[in-house]
Amino acid sequence: MTEQNNRLYQDSELEVRLVEWLPHQRWFAAKGHAITGVRVVLRQPLAEEPGFGADHLLVTVIFESTPEQIYQVPLGYRSHLPDELAPATIAAPDETAGHSVFVYDGLRDQEIIGLYAQSLARGGTRGPIDLHTVPGTQIEPGMRGRALSAEQSNTSVVLGEQLLLKMFRRVTLGINPDVELHLALAEVGCRSVAPIRAWIEADVDGVRTTLAMVQDFAANSADGWSMALGSVRDLLIEGDLRADEVGTDFAGEAHRMGAAVAEVHADLAAGLGVSERPAADLAAGMVGRLEAAVAEVDELAAFVPDVRALFEEVAAIGPVAVQRIHGDLHLGQVLRTPERWLLIDFEGEPAKSLAERRLPDTTLRDVAGMLRSFDYAAHHSVREREPDGVATQREFRAGEWAQRNSAAFCDGYAATSGSDPRDIGVLLRAYEVDKAVYEVVYEARNRPTWLRLPLNAIRRLIQP
């Protein structure tokens, strides 16, 4: 049916449909920017049967005021669309234009997911797309799949309840750090990540580029953010108990989480090496991000003198050790399995370029990201519109929870690494402020009612 689909829906027709459809997808990274065009750059047929077909599609999205971006949109074609696939519709049949099939997001269709599973089991090359399997890995043919509902910047699909296929929706030319760092961690036998089993890549604009990766599926796991929120909720309900007296006290898990992060840092250093970088370079980057944020969010202006003073202290430290790190670590990037904590999603901050994400940094950036996440988990549940006394008490208890778990995390990190991240307090504090500045911009753009959280954090962090 693919030849028929190509006749019914030419690239130019799909491009018009995608201009309308893409901005409504959660993983679309350029919301608010006007699209001036879409251009198909890769279209690989996957199936052609009566009433059914599939293509693997890559498109370049062109904007009015921001650089072009590349996205993956696996397509399905059906003459009759099941009800469960209706929300994934990109184009409906239009007999007046000669189109008799539905076009939809193929990663919502179990049959199309099965096509990817079959291709991974076979390996090799399919048109311009290469499927690589880690040596020693055997992927079973015939696995069925299901897309996870918690879709964010990528789409993740569980195959046979054994493997997790992550399709990178926004594609950056080059090797994705998620694949690069997982392969490096596999070489040294890291236990605190789910092992990588395969990856998919293609030649895009003359550059070998990662499209997807496959790793072990962490069944029966819970993410750190959900667990932390449950602990905070129970603390705030128990008005007369301290954090260490509540049955869901999180400090033990925070300690074990810190140990897992330290193990991953040590394994990344062993696999990819350590170098030095002037702290003045790090401080200059922080100042640049602060200036850009102040230009966008007026509420930051009052903090600028004190934040600049903190960053100037960093500049005077001298050379610091740097290495490859996670780059975007928070409670949502860790999973608690029955055996241990696992770190996931090593892509780095999506807003940064690939070159920036691959740049070595100090391990304190990851630590600071986790400390900021503890602060978010603690304070975001505290309602603003409560009597002053109640709100103050809840804020105090939330702060107690954040401090207890931040300390436990650092203790666990120090016990495993032999180096306490709090030893260079000014640098750790500067990374926390730098992260909070990033959060201010994010919340101003996406969740203005949450803006108080990072602003309050900056206020606390710059106090003597």
N, C-alpha and C positions, 0 to 999 in steps of 0.2 A: 504493500500500500504506500510505501515511501515515495515511489515515483509518482503515484497519483497525488499524494500530498504536495510534493514539490510543484506539480502542475496546478493544483488547486490553490495552494498558498505559496506564492513566490516569496523570495526573501524580502522584496520591497513591501509586500502586503503584511508580512509578519512584523516588519520594522514599524509600520504604522500602528499596529495593534499593541506592540510592546511599549510604545511611547505612552499610551493610556494606562497600561497595566502595571508597569514597573513601580511607579511612585507609591502605589498602595501596598507594596510588599514590605513586611517588617524588616527584612534584611537589606532593603535598598538604602544605601548609605548617604544619599544626596537629597534627602527630603528638604523641600523648600527652595531647591534650585530648579529653574526652568529648563526643561529638556528641549533642545532644538532638533534632535534627531537620534535615531538608533541605526547602527550598521552591523549586519551579520558578518562575523569574521571567521566562523567555523560552524559547519553544519554537517554532522556525521550521522548517516542513517543507522538505526539500531534494529528496527523491525519493519516488516511490510507484510501484512496479512489482510484478508478481506475484513473490512470494518475496523481495522486496528493498525496503528503504526506508531513509531517513536523516532525522534531525532535527538542527538546531543547538540545543543546550540550554545555558542558563545557570541555575545554581542558587545560592541562598543557603544556606550551612551555618551552623547555629545550635549554639552550644556551651554547656556548663555553666558555664565560668569564664573565657571569653575572648570578645572581640567577634566578631560575625558576619563571615564571609568569603564572597566570591562566586567561583565557579569556572565554567569552560567545560568542558562534556563533550559534544562532538559524538557523536551516537549513530548506530549502524547497526543494522538489523534484517534478519535472514536466516532463512529457514525451514530452510536447510541451511548449517552453518558450516564453512568450510574449516579444516583442521588448523592452518594458520599463524595463524588468528585466534582459536583457542581460548584462548590466554592473556589475550586482551582481553575475555573474557566478563563481562558484568555480571549477566545473568539468562538461565537456560536455559528451554526450553519446559516448561510445566506444564499438561498437558491438563486436570487436575482443576480448575484455576483458569481454564481457557479460553484459555491462552496457548500459541500454536503456533509462536512464533518465538524465536530467540536475540536478545538485546540485548547490544551490545558497544561498545567504544570505537571510534568511527568513524575516528579518525585513524590506525588501524592497517590500514585497508582502502584499497587503491589505487583502487578504484572510487569510494569516497567522497571521497578526496583529489582525484580527477578532477573531481568536482562542484564543489569549491571553485575549482579551476583554471578551469573553464568560467565560473563566476560572476565571477571576477576579470577574465577576458578580456572579458566583456560589460560589466562595471562597473554603475553605477547602484544601484538600491535593490531589496532583496528583503525584503518585509515590513518589519520594524523595523530591518533591517540595511542599512547604507550601505557601498558599496565605492567607494573613492576611488583614482584613479590620478594619479600625478605628471604634470603637463603634459609632453607630448612622449613619454610612455611608451606603447608598444604591447605588450600581453601576448598572446602567441600562443595561439589556442584549441587545445584537444586535447592539452595537455601532460599526460604521466603523472607521477605523483609517488611518492615513497618517504619514509617517516618515518626520521629519523636515530635510531640506537640510543642515542646519548649523550644521553638525556633527563634533564633536571634540573628546574628550576622551570618550564620551558615545553616545548612540543613543537614541534620544527622539522621541516619537510617540504621536500624538494628537488623542484622542479617542472622537468621537462624538462632536468635537469642545468644549468639556466640561472639559476633563481631559488630563493630560500629563503623559504618561508612560515613565519613564527614565530607560533604560536598561544599567546597569553598564558593559561596555565591559571588562575592566580589573577588575577582582574580587580579593579582598583582604580578606583573611580568617577573619571572625568576622563580627560584626555589623557595617555597613557603617555609618560614622558620619552624612551623609546627612539625613538618616532616624532617627538616634538617636536624633539629634538636632531639627529636625522638630517635632518629637513627644514631646520633652520637651517644645518647643515653643507653641505647640497646647495646652498643659496642662495649660499654663498661659494666653492663649487667645491672643497671639501676632498678631497684625494686619499687620505687615510689611513683612510677608511671605505668599506665597500661601499655604493654608492648605493642609496637607498630608491626603490622603484618604485610601491608602492601601500600602502594600509592599509585596515582594516575597522573600522567603529565602529557603535555602536547607542545608542539612548536607553535608559539603565538607571536606573530610579528618578528620571527627569527630568533626568539628567545625560548629556551626550555623552561616551561612554566608549569607549576603544580596546579592540578585541578581538584584532587581529592586525596584522602588518605583513609586507610583501614587499620584499626587496632582492636585489641581485645575489648569486648563489651563488659563493663563493670556491673554485672547483675547484682541485685540486692544491695545497692549502694544508695547513700543519701548525700546531697550536696551540703557543704559547710554553711551556706547562707541559711537554708531552711532549718538546719539544726540549731544554729545560733539564734535565729528568731524565736524558736520554740523555747530556748533557755531564757531569753529576755522576757518573753511573755509570761512565763511562769514566775519569774522574779517579781515582776510588777503586780501580778495577782496576789502574791504572798506579801502583803504589806508589812509584816512584822519580822520577816526573815532576811538575813544577809545573803549575799550571792553564794557564799560557800555552804549555806545551810539548805538551799533549795535542791530537791532531788535531781533536777536537770542541770545542775552546775556544769558549766562547759569547760572549766579550767583544765581538767585532765585531758580533754580532747584538744584544747588549744596547745598544750604542752607537746602532745604527740604530733600535732600538725607542724609545730615549729621544728621538731626533729626531722620530719619528712622533707620540709623545705631545705633544711641544712644539708640533708643527704643529696638532694637533687643538685644543689649548688656545688657540692664537692664533686659529684660525678660529672657535671658540666665542665668544671675546671680541669678534671683529669682527662676528659675527652677532647676538649677544645682549647685548653691553655688559659693562662693568666698573664696579664700585662699591666702596665701602669699608665695613668692618665693624669694630667694636672687637675687638681680640684678647681682651679680657676676656670677651666673649660666647662666643668659641670655647672659652676655658679653662673657662668655667662648664659648657658642654656636656660637655667631657671629664670634669670632676669628677663630674657627674651620672651619666655612664655608668660611671665607676669605682665609685661608691657602689652602684649597682645590681648590678654584677658581683661586688663583694665580698660582698654579701648572698647571692649564689647559690653562689660558689666560695670555700671557706675558704682555699685555697692562696694566694689573692691578698693576704691580710691582711698578710703580712710586708712587702710591697712598698709599702703605702699611703703611709707618710710620705715616701719618696723620690719617688714618683710625684706626690703632691700638690705637693711642692716644685717639681718640673719644671713642672707646670701653672701654678703661681703665677708662675713666670718668664715664661710666655707671656702671662699677664694684664697684665704690666707693659710689653709691647712697644708698645702703642698701636694706632692704626688700621692695618688691612692691606687690601690689594686682594683683592676676591672677585669671582667670576664663576661661570657654569654650568660644571660639570666632569663627568667620567664618573661618579664617585661610588662605584664598586665595582671599581676597576682592579686586576687581578692577571694573572699569566701565562696563566691560562685565558681571559682576555678579549682576547687578541691572536692574530692569525693571520699566519703567514709565507707569503705567496704568492710565486710566482717573481719578482715585481717588487718587492714592498715589504711592510712590516708594516701590518696593518689592525687598528683597534680595533673591537670588537663589543660588543653588549649594554649599551646606555646606560640601563638601567632604574634604576640606583642600587641601594643595599642593599635587598633584598626585605623585610627586617624593619622598615624605616622607612616612615612614612606617605608618601603622595604629596606632601604639603606639605613634609615634611622633605627628600625627594629632590629637590625643585625649588628648594630654598634655595641661593643662591650660597655658595660656599666658596672657600678659597684653592686654587690648583693644587697646593699641597704635599700635600693629602690624596691625590690620585691618585699623586703621586710616592712617598709613603710606602707606599701600598698595593702598589706594584710592588716596593719595597725589601723589604717583608715577604714578598712572594711569592718573591723570590730566596732569602731566608733559609729559607723552607719547603722550597723545592726542594733546597737544599743539605743540610739537616739531617735531613729526614724519612727518608732512606734509611740513615742511620747506625744500626745496630742497637745496642740497649742491652746485650744479654747477650753481650758479647765480653770477652776479657781486657782489663784496664784499659789496658795499653799500646797494644793495637790500637784500642780504642775512642777513646782520647785522640788517637791519630794520625789516625784517620778524622775525628774532630770538628775537628781543626786544619785538615785539608785541605778539609773542607766549609766551614769558616769562611773559608778563603782564597778558595774559589770564590765565596762570597756577596759578600765584600768587593770582589773584582775586578770582578764583574759589576754590582754596585750602583754602583761608581765609573764604570764604562763607561757605564751608563745615564744617570747624572747628567751625564757629559761630553757625551754626545750631545744631551741635553736643552739644556744650556747653549750648545752650538755652534749650535743652531737658534734658540733663544729669545733669546739674548744675556743671559740671567739664570741664574746657577747656583743650583739649588735648595738647595745646601749653604750659601749665604751667610747665611741666617737659620737657623743650625744648631739653635738651641733649639726653634724652631717645627717644623722637620722632625722632630726627635727626638721631640717631644711627639706629633705625628701618628702616628709609628711605634708609640709606647707605647699610644696610644689604640686603634690597630688591633689591637695585641697583646692588649689587655684584651678587646676584642670576640672575638678568637680563643679566648681562655681560656674564655669562656662557651660558645662554639660547640663546642669540643672536649669540655668537661665534659658537654654534653648529648648529643653525637653520637659522639665518638671519644675516650673517656677515655684510651686508650693514647697519644694524641698530645698530651696536655696539657702534657707537658714542653717541647714546641717553643715555644709562646708564653711560657711561664713563664721559660724560659732566655733568651729574647729580651728580656723585660722586665729581667731581671737584668743583661744586658749593656748595655742602653740607659740604665739609671739610674746606671751606674758613672761616676765623674768622668772 
